[in-house]
Amino acid sequence: ARCFEDDSNFRSSDFNDVPMDILMDYIRRTHRLYLDKSLQEIEQSIHLLHGAYPSGHPLLAVLNEFYLDYKTDLIIHIRKEDERLLPYIQFLENSLKGGFSPHEYFLNRKRFSIQTFIENHEDNDFELEEVRARVLSYEPPQMNRFLYGVLIQQLEFFRQDLKIHGMIEDRVLIPRALDMEHRLEAIFSKTARLN
């Protein structure tokens, strides 16, 4: 729990006893939180700032464009994980718990692998940091400081939460899934040699 307060305290070993289904549930729930709440609230704050400037402000137009690009990329990223990565990890776990079928393993492994996921995995931190930097570079008029402060807080909370999410995913979930995949590969190879 202390890694949620200070990410410099993050140690993968603290999660050794956390079951894989709990880790996957955490990833799914944070994905839902981001899509259904966090991104919506940030977008609403940007919209309210736009309303505070009837003639528009160049920074707000740039911010809106950056944010929409970021949001689109993050939604695609989350969908890939929800639709491909997490079901595949669930398959690996079920296979190791006694439901191993060489044919099913071969078909699933052909469609997806943890190593391929790692090689194509994108980090969304840079884009969010760019949005945040744009906002921080702006000095709002006195009358808009509250809306501006709310947006800054939302972006900071989201950045921090996403960072912890990424560390749990990259340093705990993915390495454990890769280990499961290696163990199943060994079982598959042994089974194939026997046939």
TORNU-953351 format. One record per atom (N, C-alpha, C): residue in three letters; x, y, z negated. Coordinates in steps of 0.02 Angstrom, whole numbers, plus 50000, padded with zeros to 5 digits. Layout:
N
AlaXYZ;...
//
This chain:
195
Ala500414994050000;Ala500005000050000;Ala500435006350000;Arg501045005849974;Arg501445011949971;Arg501665014350040;Cys501665009950091;Cys501855012150158;Cys501335016850187;Phe500715016650162;Phe500205021250186;Phe500295028150157;Glu500645028550101;Glu500785035050070;Glu501425038050097;Asp501925033850113;Asp502565036150137;Asp502845030750184;Asp502815032050249;Asp503025026850297;Asp503765025150293;Ser504165029250259;Ser504875027450251;Ser504955021450205;Asn504425019750167;Asn504425013950124;Asn504195007550159;Phe504075007950224;Phe503815002150260;Phe504324996550263;Arg504114990650239;Arg504534984650243;Arg504094979050271;Ser504304976150325;Ser503934970650355;Ser503824964950306;Ser504314963850263;Ser504274958350215;Ser503694959050167;Asp503454965250157;Asp502874966250112;Asp502244962950140;Phe502264961250204;Phe501674958450237;Phe501734950850249;Asn502264947850222;Asn502374940650234;Asn501794936250212;Asp501474938150158;Asp500924934050132;Asp500234936050159;Val500214941050201;Val499574943250229;Val499394938650287;Pro498814935350282;Pro498614930750336;Pro498524934450402;Met498644930750456;Met498604933550523;Met497904936350538;Asp497384933050514;Asp496714935650528;Asp496584942350494;Ile496904943550436;Ile496844950050402;Ile497214955450442;Leu497804953750467;Leu498174958550509;Leu497774960350572;Met497494955250604;Met497114956650665;Met496484960650649;Asp496174959250592;Asp495584963150572;Asp495774970450560;Tyr496344971550528;Tyr496584978350518;Tyr496674981950585;Ile496994978650633;Ile497104981750699;Ile496434983350732;Arg495974978550731;Arg495314979850761;Arg494944985550727;Arg494954985650661;Arg494594990850624;Arg494894997750635;Thr495554998150638;Thr495855004750651;Thr495715006950723;His495705002150769;His495515003950838;His494815007050838;Arg494345003950802;Arg493655006550799;Arg493645013450767;Leu494035014150712;Leu494075020650679;Leu494325026050727;Tyr494835024450765;Tyr495115029450811;Tyr494615031250865;Leu494295026250894;Leu493825027450949;Leu493175030750926;Asp492905028350870;Asp492255030650849;Asp492265036750804;Lys492835038250774;Lys492845043850726;Lys493415048750740;Ser494035046550734;Ser494605051150737;Ser494645055050802;Leu494615051550858;Leu494655055050923;Leu494065059750933;Gln493475057650910;Gln492865061750918;Gln492925068150876;Glu493185067450816;Glu493255073350772;Glu493755078350800;Ile494315075750826;Ile494825080250855;Ile494535083850916;Glu494175080050957;Glu493865083051016;Glu493355088350996;Gln492975087150944;Gln492485092050920;Gln492845098350896;Ser493395097550861;Ser493775103450838;Ser494045107550897;Ile494285104150948;Ile494535107751007;Ile493955111451040;His493375108251043;His492785111351072;His492575117551032;Leu492595117050965;Leu492425122750923;Leu492915128450933;Leu493555126850941;Leu494045132150954;Leu493905135551021;His493715131551071;His493535134451136;His492955139351128;Gly492465137551086;Gly491885141851074;Gly492075148251039;Ala492615148151001;Ala492835154050965;Ala493175159151010;Tyr493315157051072;Tyr493645161451121;Tyr493205161751183;Pro492705166251184;Pro492245166451241;Pro492595167351308;Ser493125171251310;Ser493475172251374;Ser493975166751388;Gly494065162351340;Gly494555156851349;Gly495255159151332;His495655154551316;His496355155851299;His496775150651336;Pro497315152751369;Pro497715147951409;Pro497955141851369;Leu498135142851306;Leu498375137251266;Leu497825132051257;Leu497205134451246;Leu496655129751235;Leu496515125551297;Ala496585128451356;Ala496485124651418;Ala497025119251425;Val497655121151410;Val498205116351413;Val498115110951360;Leu497925113051300;Leu497815108351245;Leu497265103351264;Asn496715105851291;Asn496165101551311;Asn496395096451363;Glu496785098651411;Glu497025094051464;Glu497495088751434;Phe497965090851393;Phe498415086151360;Phe498025081051319;Tyr497535083751280;Tyr497155079351236;Tyr496745074251276;Leu496425076451329;Leu496015071851369;Leu496455066451401;Asp497045068351424;Asp497515063351452;Asp497725058451398;Tyr497885061051339;Tyr498085056851283;Tyr497525051951263;Lys496935054651257;Lys496355050651237;Lys496235045051288;Thr496275046651352;Thr496175041551404;Thr496705036051399;Asp497335038051391;Asp497875033151385;Asp497785028851323;Leu497585031851267;Leu497485028051206;Leu496905023151212;Ile496365025151243;Ile495795020651253;Ile496005014651295;Ile496375015751348;Ile496625010251390;Ile497075005651349;His497515008551311;His497975004851267;His497585000351218;Ile497095003251185;Ile496694999651137;Ile496304993951171;Arg496014995351228;Arg495634990151263;Arg496074984151281;Lys496694985451304;Lys497154979951320;Lys497284975651259;Glu497374978851203;Glu497504975051142;Glu496884971251119;Asp496314974551121;Asp495694971251098;Asp495464965651144;Glu495574966551208;Glu495314961651257;Glu495814956151275;Arg496464957551266;Arg496964952551287;Arg497404950251230;Leu497734954951195;Leu498214953051144;Leu497894949451085;Leu497404952551054;Leu497104949550994;Leu496764942851007;Pro496384942051061;Pro496104935351075;Pro496654930151087;Tyr497194932151119;Tyr497754927551131;Tyr498084925451065;Ile498184930251021;Ile498474928650955;Ile498004923950917;Gln497354925250922;Gln496864920850890;Gln496914913750919;Phe497004913250984;Phe497094906751017;Phe497724903350990;Leu498274907050983;Leu498904904150957;Leu498794901450887;Glu498464905550846;Glu498354903550776;Glu497904897250773;Asn497374897150811;Asn496924891350812;Asn497294885050837;Ser497724885950886;Ser498114880350913;Ser498584877450860;Leu498894881850821;Leu499344879550769;Leu498984876350710;Lys498354878050701;Lys497974875350646;Lys497644868650664;Gly497834865750720;Gly497584859150736;Gly497164858650799;Gly497044864250831;Gly496644864050892;Gly497074864250955;Phe497684861350952;Phe498134861751009;Phe497914857351067;Ser497864860351124;Ser497714856751186;Ser498254858951237;Pro498674854251259;Pro499204856051307;Pro498934859651369;His498374857251394;His498084860151455;His497854867351441;Glu497494868351385;Glu497254875051368;Glu497844879751354;Tyr498354877151320;Tyr498944881251306;Tyr499274883451372;Phe499354878751418;Phe499664880251482;Phe499274885751519;Leu498614885151521;Leu498204890151556;Leu498244897051522;Asn498194897151456;Asn498224903551420;Asn498914906751426;Arg499424902751421;Arg500114905351424;Arg500274908051493;Lys499964905151544;Lys500074907351613;Lys499764914351623;Arg499204915651589;Arg498854922151596;Arg499144927651554;Phe499464925751497;Phe499684930851450;Phe500254928051408;Ser500714932251388;Ser501234930251341;Ser501424936251298;Ile501634934751239;Ile501844940151193;Ile502434943951222;Gln502914940351251;Gln503504943651279;Gln503304948551335;Thr502844946651378;Thr502614951151431;Thr502274957251400;Phe501884956051348;Phe501554961651313;Phe502084966451285;Ile502594963751253;Ile503124967951224;Ile503454972151278;Glu503604969151335;Glu503944972651389;Glu503514978251419;Asn502854977551416;Asn502404982451446;Asn502054986951395;His502234986051331;His501904989751277;His502124996951277;Glu501655001551280;Glu501805008651281;Glu501715011651212;Asp502125016451197;Asp502085020051134;Asp501725026651146;Asn501165027651112;Asn500765033651122;Asn500985039451077;Asp501485038251035;Asp501695043450988;Asp501945049751023;Phe502315048851078;Phe502605054651112;Phe502065059351137;Glu501535056551167;Glu501005060851194;Glu500625064451139;Leu500495060951083;Leu500155064251028;Leu500595069650998;Glu501235068450994;Glu501695073450968;Glu501715079651013;Glu501635078551079;Glu501615084151126;Glu500985088351115;Val500415085151104;Val499795088751089;Val499895092651025;Arg500165089450974;Arg500275092550909;Arg500745098550915;Ala501285097850953;Ala501765103250962;Ala501445109250996;Arg501005107951044;Arg500655113451078;Arg500225117351029;Val499885113650986;Val499445116950937;Val499865120950888;Leu500425117950864;Leu500845121350815;Leu501175127650843;Ser501265127850908;Ser501605133650938;Ser501145139750943;Tyr500525138850927;Tyr500025144050935;Tyr499905147650869;Glu499875154050871;Glu499715158050811;Glu499005160850821;Pro498515157950787;Pro497815160150799;Pro497675166850765;Pro497175170450792;Pro496965176550759;Pro496685174750689;Gln496675179450645;Gln496465178350576;Gln495775175050573;Met495315176950616;Met494625174450613;Met494575167050633;Asn495085164350667;Asn495055157350690;Asn495525152750652;Arg495835155150598;Arg496325151250562;Arg496015144950530;Phe495405145350508;Phe495095139450477;Phe495015133850528;Leu494715135350586;Leu494635130150638;Leu495305127350660;Tyr495775131750667;Tyr496455129750686;Tyr496755125150633;Gly496685126950569;Gly496945122850515;Gly496625115950512;Val495975115650525;Val495625109250527;Val495925104750581;Leu496025107650640;Leu496315103850696;Leu497015101350679;Ile497415105650649;Ile498095103650629;Ile498075097750581;Gln497635098150531;Gln497565092750482;Gln497335086350515;Gln496855086750560;Gln496605080750594;Gln497165077450635;Leu497535081550672;Leu498085078850713;Leu498625075750669;Glu498775078850612;Glu499295076150567;Glu499065069550536;Phe498445069350512;Phe498185063150483;Phe498175057550535;Phe497945059150594;Phe497905054250648;Phe498605051750667;Arg499085056350673;Arg499775054550689;Arg500055049750637;Gln499955051350574;Gln500215047150520;Gln499875040350519;Asp499225040250527;Asp498865033850526;Asp499065029550586;Leu499135032650643;Leu499345029050703;Leu500055026350696;Lys500475030050661;Lys501165027750650;Lys501175021450608;Ile500785021250554;Ile500745015350512;Ile500445009550551;His499925010950588;His499605005850631;His500135002850678;Gly500525007150710;Gly501045004850757;Gly501585000750723;Met501775002650662;Met502284998850626;Met502024991950607;Ile501394991550585;Ile501114985050567;Ile501054980750630;Glu500854983750684;Glu500784980050747;Glu501474977850773;Asp501944982450778;Asp502584980950809;Asp503074977050766;Arg503044978150700;Arg503534975050655;Arg503264968950617;Val502604968050618;Val502314962450581;Val501914957850628;Leu501394960550658;Leu500934956450700;Leu501294953450760;Ile501624957450799;Ile501944955050861;Ile502504950050846;Pro502964951350799;Pro503474946250785;Pro503174939650761;Arg502654939950720;Arg502344933750697;Arg501994930150755;Ala501674933850799;Ala501354930850858;Ala501884927750904;Leu502444931150911;Leu502994928450953;Leu503254921950923;Asp503314921750858;Asp503534915650824;Asp503024909950836;Met502384911450831;Met501874906350844;Met501914903850915;Glu502024908550961;Glu502084906651032;Glu502684902051043;His503244903551011;His503844899351017;His503724892350989;Arg503384892050931;Arg503234885550901;Arg502774881450947;Leu502284884650975;Leu501824881051021;Leu502174879051085;Glu502634883151107;Glu503024881551168;Glu503424875151155;Ala503714874651096;Ala504094868551078;Ala503644862451076;Ile503044863251047;Ile502564857751046;Ile502354855851116;Phe502224860851158;Phe502024859651227;Phe502584856051266;Ser503204858251257;Ser503764855151292;Ser503854847851270;Lys503774846651206;Lys503834839851180;Lys503274835451208;Thr502664838051210;Thr502094834451236;Thr502184832951311;Ala502444837851348;Ala502544836951420;Ala503084831651433;Arg503594831351391;Arg504124826251400;Arg503864819251387;Leu503394818751340;Leu503114812251322;Leu502654809551376;Asn502374813951416;Asn501914811651469;Asn502294810451530;
//
